[in-house]
């Protein structure tokens, strides 16, 4: 037990013991203690020297990891003990009482030191004492001289005491070794715990907990450090940021739960780590369904080819229990250059992905066209902040028509922007407003203007409704419900004629929270409709969670309904399903009589589109309803 530790303790005293052996042996022979120094004593002294050299050779030349080194030391101790024990036997006949007493005293003194210093190996301690003290003591005990017998008995007693002392010393050393090992083990355990916790803290600080990839901060720091260490100066040197977006990831989480979504992210994260090892790239988890990849070598062509290669790796099936998903991706990349910051480079890659997604292009590069578009958007943003509460923004209204009677049942309120005499499409400025937080101001303008117009209409035609577009971002705003209640108390309208139309359902982040907001709105008596049903995130999951009153079938299903059997089947199925759960259906983008005829056959409830009327300004909307402008003005002037 504790062999290595006992060897260390034993070896620590060896050089001192050997030195004492050499000194005492030399003193015995050369000091004149014994009257005659003959050749035989010098030969014995050389034997002692030889035994000491053997012991030192074991100490210095046998490796400590040799499992038999302690045994070799034991044999060295035996050799030294026998050499010492031979001294009185060889020269006993020449000794008088004085020399005999000196000899036994020297032996007992040496054994006394060895009993403690050799105690790490109890065999060596007891063997040295037994061999050096007891044999000569028994010789003295058996002598005829009384004084010699007394000396012999005393030395035997002293030898026994030394053996017992060796046992106690050995026990103490073993206990000390055990305690030291326990302390060492505790220290190692604490060090391991500290290292483990440090690694966990580092992991939390530097890596995404779901995927194991670098987080944003660590990614940017690592790429910056890499660029500084290996600057890209050659003309052919190309580096790129690649944004990777999981298509329809929110729909996946909605259908199967966020736990499954996290599992998919984890699998994709592991695949990206393998790509890092294979291609020397750096991957990071950037946002909910997005990753960023730093590609440190290549040009436009090789980057595209690289993305095609990794797409094969990333798009493999993901299986979790009985669920099997084949993820699909959109990629955008931006070649690094100039003085642009890494954050802006990532943003450009992200915008490239969005542009490719809009155009249904899987891999999209940041090009001059996109750069010009971004500059245009920046100009729009700058202008929007200054004119948002001016007449540059105005409302138009498109009729929603009963398919059966062809009578107007309501209007959809649509905001328009005229900038420096030029029309700006809502598809251009609404996303900018959402991105920069201006959608709340625009939303308030739309709500107030729409309710004002509805109030004027309902004074003459109380059955006409108004469908008002409200972005998911607005619904998720904590002040939206209070603002809506304030407007309802301000305007004298029939609340059932207010239809809030949920737009941008692809941006839903918390379906449970949105469902709560919708339930509060329904308690007020306001109706809910879903815009562009069948596209983006407008799915059956949303229909079920939000308890809607109307769905709007997107124009993409209406355009080819007369020629495409699939579109007809989809419209028919959506209508039947909606009616089964007491939801009415509005078809958007109806431009031909033949389309309307088919919709009538499928029992679609309402339609809107250029077949009946394009979006018109308020006065023209009144005219469509048969309300005279003078009558409308009278309502406005009555205090509203």
Secondary structure, DSSP 8 states (H G I E B T S, - for coil): --HHHHHHHHHHHHHHHHHHHHHHHHHHHHSSSSS---HHHHHHHHHHHHHHHHHHHHHHHS-TT-TTHHHHHHHHHHHHHHHHHHHHHHHGGG--HHHHHHHHHHHHHHHHHHHHHTTTSHHHHHHHHIIIIIHHHHHHHTSS-HHHHHHHHHHHHHHHHHHHHHHHHHHHHHHHHHHHHHHHHHHHHHHHHHHHHHHHHHHHHHB-TTT-SB-HHHHHHHHHHHHHHS---STT---EEEEEEETTHHHHHHHH-HHHHHHHHHHHHHHHHHHHHHHT-EEEEEETTEEEEEE-S--HHHHHHHHHHHHHHHTSEEEETTEEEE--EEEEEEE--TT--HHHHHHHHHHHHHHHHHTT-SEEE--HHHHHHHHHHHHHHHHHHHHTTSTTEEEEEEEEEETTT--EEEEEEEEEEEETTEEE-HHHHHHHHHHTT-HHHHHHHHHHHHHHHHHHHHTT-TT-EEEEEEEHHHHTSTTHHHHHHHHHHHS---GGGEEEEEE-GGG-S-HHHHHHHHHHHHHTT-EEEEEEETSTT-SHHHHHHHT-SEEEE-HHHHTTTTT-HHHHHHHHHHHHHHHHTT-EEEE----SHHHHHHHHHTT--EE-STTT---B-HHHHHHHHT--HHHHHHHHHTT-
